[in-house]
Every structure is written in structure tokens, then in C-alpha cells.
């Protein structure tokens, strides 16, 4: 079937094979190497004490091709179920109010918040609050 389109693999498919199944996806089909995103795989492995050093090593050797990185990880990481939620930046309501009030970027608002008093932040919050249900 030359017209059939194959499903491209996600980084999480590679993680599952590294952590759990130990089925080498790149050896199955060389074109799967194009779907390997080393940064995402390394970031996911960096959340666990037994794989953080391996992840750091692959970040250090980022210039290696995808197959070499993947082969290293699939052969060196011990089989184990690993799952963690990704850290996400915390959204602060006072930062959002400062951004809207002054028209600042996220970075600028974070710099300015240390210069404002609690009463000034409270006043700014009251001025930008639009009302309605929360």
C-alpha cells in the first residue's frame, strides 16, 4: 500500500518503549527516528531519581542522532512503570492584574510586583476587576 499513510509516533510512545515495553521502535522502522524528540523524552525522564542522570547525559550529548540517543536510553533504563505530572508555571492573579493595568509583559510584571505595596496591588486589582461571577 504505497498510498497508506502511517501514524507518526509521539514522544510518549518512545517513553513507553523505553520505560515499559522495551520494543525498539526505530529498529522496527527507520523512519520513526524522525518522530523522536530528544528534549521531550529527556525532560520526562528527568523527573525520576533513577533516570535523571541518564537524562542529563543525553541533554549533554544532544548532538548525537536520534537513533543513538534512543538506543542508549532503551538499553540502559531499567524496566519500570514511571508517570509524573509535568510542572507548569503557577498563574498568580496579582501578576495578571498588573499586566492588564500597566500593559506590561509577564516578565516586566514579575519585576514590578516587588516594588508595589499590598495596598497598591489591592487597588490595582479592584480597578481591573470587571465584575460578574467567578
N, C-alpha and C positions, 0 to 999 in steps of 0.2 A: 504494500500500500504506500505508494510514493506520495499520495495526496493527504494521508492522515497526519494530523498534527499531534505531536506528543506533548504531554503535560510537562511544563517546566517545574523543576523541584524548588522547594522553598528552603531557606536556611534551616528551618525546623525539621525538615526531612533528613538533612545531613546530621543534625544534632541527635535525632532519634537513632540513626545508624551508628553514630559514634558512642552514644551512651548505652544503648539498649540492644539493638538487633545485631550489630557488628557485620552487617551486609555492606560490602563496599560498593557504593552507588556509582562511583566513577569507573571502576573496573567493569561494571555491567554495561555502561555506555559512556564512551569518552566525551560525548557532547554534554554530559551532566556537569563536567568541570566548569562550564560557563555559568552555571547556576550557583556555584559555590561562592558565598560571600564571607570571606575570612573574618572580617570585622565583626559581623553579627554572631558568627559561631564562637569566636574568641570572647566576645562580651558575655555571651550566655554561659560559657564555661567558667568565666571569672567569678561567678557568684558562689562557687563551691570550694571549700578548703583543699580538697584533693585534686582539683584541676586548675586552680588559679595560677600556679607556677607554669604549667604547660601552656595555658592561655597567654601568659606574658611572654613566653618564649616564642610563640607563633606571632605575636604582635611585634616582637623584636626582629623576627625574620620575615616580615611582611613581603619582602621582595621575592620570596620563593613562589613558584607557581602553585596553583590551587591543588593540583593532584598531590604534590609533595606535602603540603600542609595537611591535607585531609588524610593521607596515608599515615603520617606521623601520629595524628590525633586518634584515628580509628585503631591503631595498633598499640598505643601507649596508655590510653584511658581505659581504666577498668570498667567492666560492665556493671552498671548501676542505674536505677531509676533516679533521675535528677529533674527537679522542677523548682523554679522560683519565679516570683513576680518581678518584673523589671522596675527599677527605681524610676520614678517620674518626679519632675520638679514640682514642688509644692506651690499652689496658687494662693497668694495672700490677697485678701480683699483690699487692704490698705494700699498695697502696691498698685492694684488695678485702679483705685480711685485717684491716686497721684498721677498715673499715666493719663487718665482721662482729663483731669483738671488742668494739668500743665501741658498736655500734649507730648509728654516725654516717652522715650523708648523704655523697654523693660530694664535695661542696664542703667540708664540715667535715673529712673525712679528708685532703683535699689541704692544708688549712691546718695540720693537726696533724702531718703527716708530717715537716715541717721541725723540729719540736720533739723528735722521738724520735731516740735514738741507733741505730746499726746493730744493737747487741746487743738493744735493746728491740724493734726491728722483727723481729729473728730469733726472739726469744722469743714474740712475738705470733703470728708465722707458724706456729711449732711448735704452739702451743696451739689454733689454729683448723684446723689440717690434720686432715682426717678419715681419711686413710689410703686404701688401695685403689690401683688402678692409675692412672697418669697418662698 
